[in-house]
Amino acid sequence: MILKKGIDNLLKNYSIALVWVFFIIVFICYPYFFSNKKIEISSEDVIKRVGELIVLPADEKPTVATVANLDYLKDNQFFKNARIGDKVLVYVKSGKSILFRLDQNKIVEIGNLNLKK
């Protein structure tokens, strides 16, 4: 009888500990496995990272955009290798545009702007 009580208490304690371990693992792993949020990076950081790979025009600050929909860009040769999430730096005065892939830290395409006046 005493042995049965001891075993019951031991199983109860292990069960409680197991439940706590489960919740701790879920709490720690949830953001890593189930979060759909992507890490945002500021325009200044994008410019800095691209500037480490290529000399950028010093006399102007570019407009930085994110590729969000490839359907609108499929006919444009500049975006033929673009992926969702790529960054585009547009230098209007210099007439340059740069397509940059954040996750690989590489320049995908460099092009000239054709602005009609």
Backbone torsions as a table, in degrees:
resi	resn	phi	psi	omega
1	MET	NA	-44.8	179.1
2	ILE	-67.0	-38.1	179.0
3	LEU	-63.9	-40.7	179.3
4	LYS	-64.2	-40.9	177.9
5	LYS	-63.5	-41.8	179.3
6	GLY	-63.6	-41.5	178.7
7	ILE	-67.5	-41.2	178.0
8	ASP	-61.2	-44.5	178.4
9	ASN	-63.9	-41.4	179.7
10	LEU	-62.9	-45.6	178.1
11	LEU	-63.7	-39.2	178.4
12	LYS	-62.8	-45.1	180.0
13	ASN	-64.8	-42.6	177.8
14	TYR	-64.7	-38.2	179.1
15	SER	-63.9	-44.3	178.8
16	ILE	-63.7	-43.8	178.7
17	ALA	-63.0	-40.3	179.6
18	LEU	-64.7	-40.6	177.2
19	VAL	-62.6	-43.8	179.0
20	TRP	-63.5	-42.4	178.2
21	VAL	-61.9	-42.2	178.1
22	PHE	-58.7	-48.8	-179.1
23	PHE	-65.3	-36.6	177.9
24	ILE	-65.5	-43.3	178.5
25	ILE	-62.9	-44.7	178.7
26	VAL	-61.8	-43.7	-179.3
27	PHE	-61.5	-40.8	-178.1
28	ILE	-76.5	-40.2	-173.2
29	CYS	-87.0	-20.4	-175.5
30	TYR	-54.8	-51.3	-178.8
31	PRO	-61.0	-32.8	-177.6
32	TYR	-73.3	-44.6	-174.1
33	PHE	-91.6	-29.0	-170.2
34	PHE	-115.1	0.1	-179.8
35	SER	-84.4	130.6	177.7
36	ASN	-96.2	1.5	-179.4
37	LYS	-75.7	136.4	175.1
38	LYS	-100.4	150.6	179.9
39	ILE	-71.3	124.9	178.6
40	GLU	-87.0	147.0	179.0
41	ILE	-127.3	140.2	-176.7
42	SER	-73.4	159.4	178.0
43	SER	-60.0	-39.3	-179.9
44	GLU	-62.3	-38.9	178.4
45	ASP	-67.5	-38.0	177.6
46	VAL	-63.6	-46.7	179.9
47	ILE	-60.4	-42.0	179.8
48	LYS	-63.2	-44.7	-178.9
49	ARG	-65.3	-40.7	178.2
50	VAL	-68.4	-37.7	179.1
51	GLY	-63.9	-20.8	175.3
52	GLU	-77.6	-16.1	-177.5
53	LEU	-103.9	-25.2	-175.4
54	ILE	-151.5	152.9	177.0
55	VAL	-76.3	123.5	-178.4
56	LEU	-100.8	153.3	175.8
57	PRO	-58.0	127.8	-175.3
58	ALA	-86.6	-18.2	-172.9
59	ASP	-91.1	5.9	177.8
60	GLU	-153.5	155.6	176.8
61	LYS	-101.1	130.7	-176.4
62	PRO	-79.2	161.2	167.3
63	THR	-86.9	130.5	-179.0
64	VAL	-111.0	126.9	179.5
65	ALA	-127.8	160.5	178.8
66	THR	-113.8	133.6	176.4
67	VAL	-70.5	119.0	-176.0
68	ALA	-118.1	-23.7	-177.4
69	ASN	-145.7	113.0	-177.4
70	LEU	-77.8	-18.0	-179.9
71	ASP	-61.0	-38.1	-179.8
72	TYR	-74.4	-18.6	-172.9
73	LEU	-106.9	-3.4	-171.0
74	LYS	-62.7	-25.8	-179.5
75	ASP	-87.9	-5.8	-178.3
76	ASN	-95.4	119.9	-176.9
77	GLN	-58.7	-33.4	-179.7
78	PHE	-59.5	-33.8	-175.8
79	PHE	-98.8	16.7	-175.9
80	LYS	-62.2	-31.1	179.3
81	ASN	-106.0	12.8	-176.7
82	ALA	-72.8	152.7	174.6
83	ARG	-129.2	157.4	175.2
84	ILE	-57.6	131.8	178.9
85	GLY	98.8	-14.9	176.3
86	ASP	-62.9	153.0	180.0
87	LYS	-105.5	143.7	176.9
88	VAL	-118.7	124.4	174.9
89	LEU	-103.8	124.6	-177.9
90	VAL	-117.6	118.6	175.9
91	TYR	-105.9	101.4	-173.8
92	VAL	-68.8	-49.5	-177.8
93	LYS	-62.2	-40.4	-179.2
94	SER	-82.1	-15.9	179.9
95	GLY	71.7	30.4	-177.8
96	LYS	-117.0	150.5	171.8
97	SER	-138.4	142.3	-176.2
98	ILE	-130.5	129.0	176.2
99	LEU	-102.4	121.9	-172.0
100	PHE	-124.0	133.2	178.1
101	ARG	-101.9	111.5	-175.8
102	LEU	-61.9	-49.7	-172.2
103	ASP	-66.5	-22.1	177.8
104	GLN	-105.6	-6.4	-178.7
105	ASN	51.7	50.3	179.1
106	LYS	-141.0	153.6	177.1
107	ILE	-83.8	126.4	-177.6
108	VAL	-90.7	-38.3	-175.3
109	GLU	-155.9	145.6	172.1
110	ILE	-127.5	133.9	-178.8
111	GLY	-143.6	169.0	175.6
112	ASN	-98.9	144.0	177.0
113	LEU	-82.5	138.1	174.3
114	ASN	-111.1	85.1	-179.2
115	LEU	-95.3	123.3	177.9
116	LYS	-87.9	132.2	-179.7
117	LYS	-98.7	NA	NA
